[in-house]
Each structure stands twice: as structure tokens, then as C-alpha cells.
């Protein structure tokens, strides 16, 4: 955007510092504002009708979020909670349509964000429908490393506090299952764990593990779909 366009946007914005573990907004609340994350990380969670909590996405610096108006909603579909102390810009929701009309770049950015989220949702649905749990966990931690990884001596560290329960909520499984998988990976040197900490020590190894799991699933499906040969009489 030009300096003038940015000045027009910022003139209507308020800056909000969000302490760790505080909600920016909550699921079902009236969507009074939309936001841009300047610094930190946020986790967006949803609670299902049966009371199960799932993490639907992680908000990274530079991401727009909370723009329910673009989704034709008056309420927030999830709860956005700061994983670390964060800094956000907030605008009143009633300015959304005005800003989009005045700033085509903002409209394009919002379209890209919605498209990306839709693609991520399709990927997660496919994974939960077709993949074994270990492969889902591998894909989840690799995505986190790609978007929120920080390289250090021992590997790539997820650059915000993350628990095994968080990973369970991302992958639609239980804390016990995730703990068992990560403990096995630690024994193989694939990851290093700790309290609210995860370091990926062998990313190629994790990718091979996911690919091998995919190949096993492919051959299993192929075996089920291939007619059995009968000995000739």
C-alpha cells in the first residue's frame, strides 16, 4: 500500500498488547473488531457441541484475523488466545466494507487468507479421515516448523510455547497417544521435548516417516482393491 493508504488505515486503528494466555476474543462473542497480528503468536480454538476443544489454526505475525464480516458472520467462530505476549492492531468491524472498497490490496489479502484457511481445513479433514495418527502428528509438527520454526543448534524449535495437549487438539487425537508418539520419537532422535517446548532435530527423518506411512497406506488400499488370483483348475 502507499503511505497515504497506510495512514488512512492506521488513523482508525487501536493498538492492543495481549498478555500470554489472554483471549483477544471468544467463540460466539459479537464480532465488534477485526485484527492484524504485529508480534507474537495466537492459537484459535473451537469447542464442538460435545464439548471437545480443537485448535483450528495458529495466527502468525502479519496475519489478518477475526474478520467475521468477510465470512458473513456477526459473531466469532472461535476463540483467539495469545500463546505468547502479543501485539495486535484492531479496527471496528463496521469499517471492514469501507476499507475493502478503498483498498483493493486489503481485499486481495483477505481473499488469500480465506483461501489459505480453506485449503488448510481441507488438508486437515483429509488427514483425519484417511491417515494414521502418527502421520497426522508428523504433518502437524512439520507445518508448525515451517510457519513458526526458529533454527538453533539442536534443530528447529517451535517458536512459541506448545504442549502435547495442543498437538492432540490439532490432530484430533488424545494426549496419551501424542505423548506415546513423541516419547518414541525422542528415543529415535527425531525430536526433543520439554515443558511447553518442542524441537525438531531430524526434519528429513520426520518427512520420511510421513512418506513411509503414506506409502504403507497406499499399498494397503491397493491390496484391498486388487482382485485375488485364484489357482487355475
Secondary structure, DSSP 8 states (H G I E B T S, - for coil): --HHHHHHHHHT-EEEEE-TT-EEE-TTSB--EEEEEEES-EEEEEE-TTS-EEEEEEE-TT-EE--GGGGT-SB-SSEEEESS-EEEEEEEGGGHHHHHHH-HHHHHHHHHHHHHHHHHHHHHHHHHHHS-HHHHHHHHHHHHHHHHEEEETTEEEESS---HHHHHHHHTS-HHHHHHHHHHHHHTTSEEEETTEEEES-HHHHHHHHHHHHHHHHHHHHHHHS-------
